[in-house]
């Protein structure tokens, strides 16, 4: 009875798979899992705006709270927009502190200089009235702004389209 030597296919197969895995990792840049981009933005907002609290996340919307705003949300990656910041003020004519909060948050979310966002938000809020009505949509510095007001409150939604 003669024993035939086993070929070393298993060792060469394991070496080839290890080499293939190393090439794939370097070629395709696979990185370890990390938090969602929207959660990162919410963390930046919390770290840079005093008094801001991050609430729950539901359906790609992160609920935020701040003393200057009645309602504040950060929407992430919808069908027609990349990010959206929505803020509702307590009064029909928002105070300058509310506009500062909106400008600071939008500057962080959309990486645009704060004075530009403040100018756009102020124009949008001030444009509401007798001539333009209570629902104003405008575009400023590649941002879509929609301002609405009721008898007791005003709100602004700032977003950037997916095509930009």
N, CA and C atoms as a LAMMPS dump frame, in Angstrom:
ITEM: TIMESTEP
0
ITEM: NUMBER OF ATOMS
492
ITEM: BOX BOUNDS ff ff ff
-5.0000000000000000e+02 5.0000000000000000e+02
-5.0000000000000000e+02 5.0000000000000000e+02
-5.0000000000000000e+02 5.0000000000000000e+02
ITEM: ATOMS id mol type element x y z
1 1 1 N 0.832 -1.137 0
2 1 2 C 0 0 0
3 1 3 C 0.902 1.233 0
4 2 1 N 0.659 2.066 -0.948
5 2 2 C 1.462 3.278 -1.043
6 2 3 C 0.577 4.479 -0.753
7 3 1 N 1.1 5.396 0.012
8 3 2 C 0.368 6.616 0.338
9 3 3 C 0.803 7.717 -0.61
10 4 1 N -0.176 8.386 -1.171
11 4 2 C 0.122 9.508 -2.067
12 4 3 C 0.197 10.786 -1.238
13 5 1 N 1.153 11.646 -1.505
14 5 2 C 1.243 12.903 -0.753
15 5 3 C 0.078 13.842 -1.117
16 6 1 N -0.491 14.529 -0.107
17 6 2 C -1.585 15.481 -0.303
18 6 3 C -1.021 16.757 -0.923
19 7 1 N -1.671 17.29 -1.915
20 7 2 C -1.205 18.561 -2.47
21 7 3 C -1.475 19.702 -1.473
22 8 1 N -0.724 20.752 -1.55
23 8 2 C -0.825 21.875 -0.621
24 8 3 C -1.775 22.951 -1.147
25 9 1 N -2.877 22.52 -1.601
26 9 2 C -3.842 23.471 -2.165
27 9 3 C -4.469 24.331 -1.079
28 10 1 N -4.701 23.787 0.08
29 10 2 C -5.368 24.565 1.129
30 10 3 C -4.487 25.726 1.591
31 11 1 N -3.196 25.538 1.679
32 11 2 C -2.297 26.612 2.092
33 11 3 C -2.211 27.693 1.018
34 12 1 N -2.134 27.278 -0.25
35 12 2 C -2.047 28.281 -1.311
36 12 3 C -3.382 28.993 -1.497
37 13 1 N -4.489 28.296 -1.278
38 13 2 C -5.806 28.914 -1.378
39 13 3 C -5.997 29.962 -0.278
40 14 1 N -5.593 29.649 0.931
41 14 2 C -5.707 30.596 2.043
42 14 3 C -4.83 31.82 1.802
43 15 1 N -3.646 31.627 1.267
44 15 2 C -2.759 32.75 0.962
45 15 3 C -3.336 33.633 -0.134
46 16 1 N -3.942 33.017 -1.14
47 16 2 C -4.533 33.791 -2.233
48 16 3 C -5.726 34.603 -1.739
49 17 1 N -6.545 34.026 -0.855
50 17 2 C -7.683 34.758 -0.316
51 17 3 C -7.242 35.932 0.554
52 18 1 N -6.198 35.731 1.339
53 18 2 C -5.675 36.815 2.17
54 18 3 C -5.144 37.949 1.304
55 19 1 N -4.453 37.596 0.231
56 19 2 C -3.922 38.608 -0.697
57 19 3 C -5.065 39.354 -1.37
58 20 1 N -6.105 38.644 -1.779
59 20 2 C -7.257 39.269 -2.42
60 20 3 C -7.965 40.221 -1.46
61 21 1 N -8.098 39.818 -0.201
62 21 2 C -8.743 40.681 0.789
63 21 3 C -7.925 41.946 1.028
64 22 1 N -6.618 41.828 1.078
65 22 2 C -5.762 43.001 1.279
66 22 3 C -5.861 43.952 0.099
67 23 1 N -5.913 43.404 -1.103
68 23 2 C -6.017 44.257 -2.296
69 23 3 C -7.364 44.97 -2.316
70 24 1 N -8.432 44.275 -1.97
71 24 2 C -9.763 44.887 -1.958
72 24 3 C -9.84 46.012 -0.932
73 25 1 N -9.271 45.817 0.236
74 25 2 C -9.319 46.848 1.264
75 25 3 C -8.574 48.105 0.844
76 26 1 N -7.435 47.944 0.193
77 26 2 C -6.683 49.121 -0.217
78 26 3 C -7.26 49.754 -1.472
79 27 1 N -7.802 48.953 -2.373
80 27 2 C -8.318 49.486 -3.628
81 27 3 C -9.637 50.216 -3.432
82 28 1 N -10.572 49.606 -2.733
83 28 2 C -11.895 50.176 -2.603
84 28 3 C -12.044 51.063 -1.374
85 29 1 N -11.043 51.192 -0.58
86 29 2 C -11.065 52.088 0.569
87 29 3 C -12.135 51.745 1.583
88 30 1 N -12.318 50.508 1.859
89 30 2 C -13.317 50.102 2.827
90 30 3 C -12.856 50.566 4.201
91 31 1 N -13.74 51.281 4.878
92 31 2 C -13.402 51.774 6.204
93 31 3 C -14.328 51.139 7.226
94 32 1 N -13.959 51.168 8.472
95 32 2 C -14.834 50.592 9.484
96 32 3 C -16.137 51.382 9.596
97 33 1 N -17.155 50.772 10.153
98 33 2 C -18.459 51.413 10.283
99 33 3 C -18.348 52.629 11.183
100 34 1 N -19.102 53.674 10.825
101 34 2 C -19.119 54.875 11.636
102 34 3 C -20.515 55.46 11.632
103 35 1 N -20.732 56.48 12.41
104 35 2 C -22.059 57.062 12.559
105 35 3 C -22.52 57.727 11.266
106 36 1 N -23.798 57.917 11.177
107 36 2 C -24.41 58.564 10.019
108 36 3 C -23.951 60.017 9.917
109 37 1 N -23.901 60.542 8.704
110 37 2 C -23.481 61.925 8.48
111 37 3 C -24.421 62.897 9.192
112 38 1 N -25.688 62.573 9.22
113 38 2 C -26.664 63.437 9.881
114 38 3 C -26.406 63.499 11.391
115 39 1 N -26.059 62.381 11.989
116 39 2 C -25.73 62.374 13.411
117 39 3 C -24.468 63.194 13.69
118 40 1 N -23.516 63.153 12.748
119 40 2 C -22.313 63.972 12.898
120 40 3 C -22.651 65.459 12.889
121 41 1 N -23.552 65.859 11.985
122 41 2 C -23.955 67.265 11.904
123 41 3 C -24.673 67.683 13.185
124 42 1 N -25.536 66.814 13.702
125 42 2 C -26.241 67.118 14.954
126 42 3 C -25.247 67.273 16.102
127 43 1 N -24.212 66.45 16.12
128 43 2 C -23.178 66.587 17.142
129 43 3 C -22.408 67.888 17.018
130 44 1 N -22.128 68.315 15.79
131 44 2 C -21.459 69.601 15.571
132 44 3 C -22.347 70.75 16.04
133 45 1 N -23.626 70.671 15.732
134 45 2 C -24.55 71.722 16.171
135 45 3 C -24.583 71.812 17.689
136 46 1 N -24.651 70.667 18.357
137 46 2 C -24.686 70.641 19.819
138 46 3 C -23.407 71.218 20.412
139 47 1 N -22.272 70.922 19.784
140 47 2 C -21.008 71.403 20.305
141 47 3 C -20.752 72.881 20.071
142 48 1 N -21.362 73.463 19.039
143 48 2 C -21.049 74.841 18.686
144 48 3 C -22.143 75.848 19.035
145 49 1 N -23.333 75.387 19.381
146 49 2 C -24.416 76.298 19.75
147 49 3 C -24.774 76.057 21.209
148 50 1 N -24.644 77.098 22.019
149 50 2 C -24.953 76.986 23.442
150 50 3 C -26.452 76.815 23.647
151 51 1 N -26.826 75.896 24.51
152 51 2 C -28.218 75.68 24.85
153 51 3 C -28.958 74.734 23.924
154 52 1 N -28.303 74.221 22.906
155 52 2 C -28.958 73.314 21.959
156 52 3 C -28.911 71.895 22.501
157 53 1 N -30.044 71.215 22.425
158 53 2 C -30.129 69.823 22.861
159 53 3 C -30.591 68.971 21.699
160 54 1 N -29.985 67.799 21.559
161 54 2 C -30.336 66.863 20.503
162 54 3 C -31.329 65.865 21.059
163 55 1 N -32.46 65.724 20.368
164 55 2 C -33.504 64.809 20.811
165 55 3 C -33.473 63.509 20.04
166 56 1 N -34.651 62.97 19.796
167 56 2 C -34.77 61.676 19.145
168 56 3 C -34.648 61.813 17.627
169 57 1 N -34.383 60.688 16.99
170 57 2 C -34.325 60.617 15.536
171 57 3 C -35.473 59.741 15.058
172 58 1 N -36.251 60.247 14.113
173 58 2 C -37.364 59.477 13.565
174 58 3 C -37.516 59.819 12.09
175 59 1 N -37.456 58.8 11.238
176 59 2 C -37.678 58.95 9.798
177 59 3 C -36.749 59.991 9.18
178 60 1 N -35.464 59.872 9.431
179 60 2 C -34.442 60.779 8.898
180 60 3 C -34.603 62.217 9.366
181 61 1 N -35.225 62.435 10.495
182 61 2 C -35.383 63.765 11.076
183 61 3 C -34.874 63.711 12.511
184 62 1 N -33.965 64.61 12.833
185 62 2 C -33.451 64.712 14.197
186 62 3 C -34.103 65.927 14.842
187 63 1 N -34.769 65.705 15.961
188 63 2 C -35.444 66.783 16.664
189 63 3 C -34.46 67.452 17.621
190 64 1 N -34.375 68.764 17.515
191 64 2 C -33.481 69.561 18.342
192 64 3 C -34.335 70.499 19.184
193 65 1 N -33.76 71.025 20.252
194 65 2 C -34.478 72.014 21.053
195 65 3 C -33.519 73.112 21.488
196 66 1 N -34.057 74.326 21.538
197 66 2 C -33.297 75.505 21.938
198 66 3 C -34.28 76.506 22.534
199 67 1 N -33.862 77.297 23.524
200 67 2 C -34.786 78.262 24.133
201 67 3 C -35.327 79.321 23.163
202 68 1 N -34.599 79.645 22.109
203 68 2 C -35.038 80.683 21.179
204 68 3 C -36.053 80.19 20.155
205 69 1 N -36.203 78.887 20.008
206 69 2 C -37.094 78.338 18.981
207 69 3 C -38.155 77.449 19.619
208 70 1 N -39.352 77.529 19.094
209 70 2 C -40.424 76.652 19.574
210 70 3 C -40.196 75.239 19.058
211 71 1 N -39.766 75.135 17.815
212 71 2 C -39.515 73.828 17.205
213 71 3 C -38.284 73.961 16.317
214 72 1 N -37.423 72.943 16.334
215 72 2 C -36.192 72.961 15.551
216 72 3 C -35.883 71.528 15.131
217 73 1 N -35.778 71.292 13.821
218 73 2 C -35.494 69.947 13.33
219 73 3 C -34.422 70.002 12.249
220 74 1 N -33.715 68.889 12.125
221 74 2 C -32.712 68.701 11.088
222 74 3 C -33.108 67.48 10.28
223 75 1 N -33.485 67.708 9.036
224 75 2 C -33.866 66.616 8.15
225 75 3 C -32.694 66.217 7.281
226 76 1 N -32.557 64.933 7.042
227 76 2 C -31.4 64.442 6.313
228 76 3 C -31.804 63.6 5.115
229 77 1 N -31.244 63.924 4.013
230 77 2 C -31.277 63.14 2.78
231 77 3 C -32.664 62.673 2.396
232 78 1 N -33.434 63.592 1.864
233 78 2 C -34.743 63.239 1.334
234 78 3 C -34.651 62.991 -0.16
235 79 1 N -35.794 62.871 -0.786
236 79 2 C -35.827 62.62 -2.223
237 79 3 C -35.42 63.857 -3.01
238 80 1 N -35.782 65.054 -2.509
239 80 2 C -35.528 66.288 -3.244
240 80 3 C -34.477 67.189 -2.604
241 81 1 N -33.935 66.815 -1.458
242 81 2 C -32.968 67.673 -0.788
243 81 3 C -31.915 66.832 -0.093
244 82 1 N -30.751 67.45 0.152
245 82 2 C -29.701 66.742 0.873
246 82 3 C -29.881 66.912 2.378
247 83 1 N -30.02 68.14 2.833
248 83 2 C -30.27 68.429 4.244
249 83 3 C -31.331 69.515 4.32
250 84 1 N -32.055 69.538 5.428
251 84 2 C -33.058 70.582 5.632
252 84 3 C -33.062 70.986 7.095
253 85 1 N -33.069 72.274 7.325
254 85 2 C -33.161 72.824 8.666
255 85 3 C -34.503 73.541 8.773
256 86 1 N -35.302 73.163 9.76
257 86 2 C -36.615 73.767 9.963
258 86 3 C -36.65 74.376 11.35
259 87 1 N -37.072 75.638 11.436
260 87 2 C -37.158 76.32 12.724
261 87 3 C -38.469 77.089 12.807
262 88 1 N -39.096 77.027 13.971
263 88 2 C -40.356 77.737 14.19
264 88 3 C -40.167 78.68 15.367
265 89 1 N -40.564 79.95 15.164
266 89 2 C -40.431 80.966 16.206
267 89 3 C -41.72 81.06 17.015
268 90 1 N -41.617 81.7 18.174
269 90 2 C -42.763 81.847 19.059
270 90 3 C -43.712 82.958 18.633
271 91 1 N -43.222 83.904 17.859
272 91 2 C -44.047 85.057 17.511
273 91 3 C -44.152 85.214 15.992
274 92 1 N -45.063 86.075 15.606
275 92 2 C -45.279 86.336 14.177
276 92 3 C -44.084 87.04 13.546
277 93 1 N -43.45 87.908 14.301
278 93 2 C -42.223 88.58 13.875
279 93 3 C -41.077 88.062 14.75
280 94 1 N -40.251 87.159 14.238
281 94 2 C -39.182 86.568 15.065
282 94 3 C -38.164 87.604 15.529
283 95 1 N -37.628 87.347 16.697
284 95 2 C -36.608 88.232 17.278
285 95 3 C -35.269 88.005 16.584
286 96 1 N -34.37 88.978 16.675
287 96 2 C -33.036 88.806 16.076
288 96 3 C -32.265 87.617 16.651
289 97 1 N -32.508 87.262 17.9
290 97 2 C -31.82 86.11 18.488
291 97 3 C -32.24 84.813 17.791
292 98 1 N -33.508 84.718 17.377
293 98 2 C -33.979 83.555 16.631
294 98 3 C -33.283 83.48 15.275
295 99 1 N -33.169 84.617 14.608
296 99 2 C -32.499 84.631 13.301
297 99 3 C -31.014 84.295 13.432
298 100 1 N -30.401 84.712 14.524
299 100 2 C -28.997 84.35 14.787
300 100 3 C -28.85 82.836 14.961
301 101 1 N -29.775 82.242 15.699
302 101 2 C -29.757 80.792 15.899
303 101 3 C -29.902 80.061 14.565
304 102 1 N -30.851 80.492 13.752
305 102 2 C -31.079 79.862 12.449
306 102 3 C -29.842 80.024 11.562
307 103 1 N -29.259 81.21 11.555
308 103 2 C -28.083 81.457 10.721
309 103 3 C -26.89 80.62 11.179
310 104 1 N -26.684 80.514 12.469
311 104 2 C -25.569 79.719 12.983
312 104 3 C -25.753 78.244 12.644
313 105 1 N -26.957 77.731 12.857
314 105 2 C -27.219 76.324 12.565
315 105 3 C -27.1 76.039 11.071
316 106 1 N -27.657 76.902 10.235
317 106 2 C -27.595 76.687 8.78
318 106 3 C -26.168 76.812 8.263
319 107 1 N -25.374 77.691 8.853
320 107 2 C -23.977 77.823 8.434
321 107 3 C -23.208 76.534 8.721
322 108 1 N -23.513 75.874 9.824
323 108 2 C -22.852 74.62 10.155
324 108 3 C -23.348 73.495 9.251
325 109 1 N -24.644 73.434 9.029
326 109 2 C -25.224 72.346 8.245
327 109 3 C -24.801 72.428 6.785
328 110 1 N -24.852 73.629 6.21
329 110 2 C -24.6 73.773 4.774
330 110 3 C -23.204 74.283 4.439
331 111 1 N -22.361 74.489 5.426
332 111 2 C -20.987 74.994 5.271
333 111 3 C -20.944 76.231 4.381
334 112 1 N -21.729 77.208 4.784
335 112 2 C -21.793 78.516 4.119
336 112 3 C -21.474 79.555 5.195
337 113 1 N -20.853 80.674 4.827
338 113 2 C -20.578 81.704 5.847
339 113 3 C -21.862 82.192 6.53
340 114 1 N -21.759 82.401 7.824
341 114 2 C -22.914 82.788 8.633
342 114 3 C -23.547 84.101 8.184
343 115 1 N -22.772 85.141 7.82
344 115 2 C -23.426 86.382 7.377
345 115 3 C -24.301 86.193 6.128
346 116 1 N -23.909 85.299 5.238
347 116 2 C -24.72 85.039 4.05
348 116 3 C -26.049 84.399 4.419
349 117 1 N -26.006 83.424 5.312
350 117 2 C -27.24 82.756 5.724
351 117 3 C -28.122 83.713 6.518
352 118 1 N -27.521 84.553 7.349
353 118 2 C -28.287 85.527 8.131
354 118 3 C -28.995 86.514 7.212
355 119 1 N -28.308 86.967 6.175
356 119 2 C -28.92 87.878 5.207
357 119 3 C -30.097 87.217 4.504
358 120 1 N -29.923 85.986 4.049
359 120 2 C -31 85.282 3.364
360 120 3 C -32.194 85.016 4.258
361 121 1 N -31.952 84.57 5.486
362 121 2 C -33.05 84.285 6.412
363 121 3 C -33.793 85.567 6.787
364 122 1 N -33.068 86.653 6.998
365 122 2 C -33.697 87.93 7.328
366 122 3 C -34.555 88.422 6.173
367 123 1 N -34.046 88.309 4.954
368 123 2 C -34.839 88.723 3.785
369 123 3 C -36.103 87.899 3.642
370 124 1 N -35.984 86.614 3.863
371 124 2 C -37.14 85.724 3.735
372 124 3 C -38.212 86.067 4.771
373 125 1 N -37.807 86.272 6.009
374 125 2 C -38.762 86.588 7.081
375 125 3 C -39.387 87.964 6.85
376 126 1 N -38.591 88.945 6.465
377 126 2 C -39.109 90.302 6.279
378 126 3 C -39.952 90.441 5.021
379 127 1 N -39.79 89.536 4.069
380 127 2 C -40.548 89.607 2.827
381 127 3 C -42.01 89.228 3.036
382 128 1 N -42.295 88.459 4.077
383 128 2 C -43.687 88.089 4.345
384 128 3 C -44.462 89.337 4.75
385 129 1 N -45.642 89.477 4.212
386 129 2 C -46.451 90.635 4.561
387 129 3 C -47.561 90.85 3.567
388 130 1 N -47.954 92.094 3.422
389 130 2 C -49.1 92.443 2.61
390 130 3 C -48.881 92.153 1.127
391 131 1 N -47.71 92.457 0.611
392 131 2 C -47.457 92.277 -0.825
393 131 3 C -47.204 90.826 -1.221
394 132 1 N -46.407 90.109 -0.451
395 132 2 C -45.996 88.759 -0.825
396 132 3 C -46.817 87.658 -0.16
397 133 1 N -47.601 87.999 0.839
398 133 2 C -48.419 87.001 1.509
399 133 3 C -47.698 86.365 2.681
400 134 1 N -48.31 85.319 3.209
401 134 2 C -47.776 84.657 4.398
402 134 3 C -46.941 83.426 4.079
403 135 1 N -46.72 83.138 2.826
404 135 2 C -45.899 81.999 2.408
405 135 3 C -44.948 82.482 1.321
406 136 1 N -43.676 82.576 1.671
407 136 2 C -42.675 83.117 0.751
408 136 3 C -41.613 82.059 0.489
409 137 1 N -41.35 81.798 -0.771
410 137 2 C -40.251 80.909 -1.156
411 137 3 C -39.234 81.716 -1.929
412 138 1 N -37.994 81.547 -1.579
413 138 2 C -36.929 82.266 -2.277
414 138 3 C -35.667 81.427 -2.308
415 139 1 N -34.742 81.852 -3.126
416 139 2 C -33.469 81.164 -3.276
417 139 3 C -32.36 82.168 -3.004
418 140 1 N -31.42 81.797 -2.15
419 140 2 C -30.317 82.695 -1.811
420 140 3 C -29.06 81.856 -1.587
421 141 1 N -28.023 82.166 -2.318
422 141 2 C -26.724 81.468 -2.202
423 141 3 C -26.862 79.955 -2.296
424 142 1 N -27.576 79.482 -3.306
425 142 2 C -27.793 78.059 -3.577
426 142 3 C -28.565 77.351 -2.472
427 143 1 N -29.283 78.117 -1.663
428 143 2 C -30.139 77.542 -0.634
429 143 3 C -31.592 77.886 -0.949
430 144 1 N -32.475 76.935 -0.756
431 144 2 C -33.904 77.168 -0.917
432 144 3 C -34.47 77.517 0.447
433 145 1 N -35.137 78.666 0.538
434 145 2 C -35.717 79.12 1.801
435 145 3 C -37.218 79.269 1.624
436 146 1 N -37.95 78.73 2.58
437 146 2 C -39.4 78.831 2.564
438 146 3 C -39.843 79.353 3.921
439 147 1 N -40.423 80.541 3.928
440 147 2 C -40.886 81.164 5.163
441 147 3 C -42.409 81.189 5.163
442 148 1 N -42.996 80.796 6.27
443 148 2 C -44.447 80.834 6.43
444 148 3 C -44.773 81.423 7.794
445 149 1 N -45.978 81.983 7.886
446 149 2 C -46.414 82.484 9.185
447 149 3 C -47.911 82.315 9.312
448 150 1 N -48.33 82.199 10.553
449 150 2 C -49.743 82.142 10.888
450 150 3 C -50.043 83.362 11.752
451 151 1 N -51.175 83.363 12.419
452 151 2 C -51.521 84.5 13.263
453 151 3 C -50.645 84.588 14.507
454 152 1 N -50.041 83.457 14.912
455 152 2 C -49.285 83.46 16.169
456 152 3 C -47.816 83.109 16.03
457 153 1 N -47.376 82.532 14.908
458 153 2 C -45.989 82.073 14.808
459 153 3 C -45.473 82.175 13.376
460 154 1 N -44.157 82.141 13.249
461 154 2 C -43.496 82.158 11.939
462 154 3 C -42.49 81.007 11.899
463 155 1 N -42.249 80.485 10.701
464 155 2 C -41.287 79.393 10.559
465 155 3 C -40.481 79.577 9.288
466 156 1 N -39.314 78.965 9.271
467 156 2 C -38.437 79.012 8.114
468 156 3 C -37.865 77.616 7.894
469 157 1 N -37.827 77.208 6.641
470 157 2 C -37.225 75.932 6.253
471 157 3 C -36.134 76.235 5.238
472 158 1 N -34.926 75.818 5.537
473 158 2 C -33.785 76.04 4.643
474 158 3 C -33.294 74.679 4.171
475 159 1 N -33.161 74.543 2.864
476 159 2 C -32.695 73.263 2.315
477 159 3 C -31.827 73.509 1.103
478 160 1 N -31.127 72.477 0.716
479 160 2 C -30.317 72.498 -0.501
480 160 3 C -30.751 71.304 -1.333
481 161 1 N -31 71.538 -2.613
482 161 2 C -31.468 70.465 -3.49
483 161 3 C -30.407 69.413 -3.721
484 162 1 N -30.851 68.254 -4.2
485 162 2 C -29.914 67.143 -4.435
486 162 3 C -29.054 67.38 -5.673
487 163 1 N -29.454 68.274 -6.547
488 163 2 C -28.697 68.519 -7.771
489 163 3 C -27.561 69.498 -7.582
490 164 1 N -27.27 69.939 -6.355
491 164 2 C -26.214 70.932 -6.14
492 164 3 C -25.116 70.385 -5.274
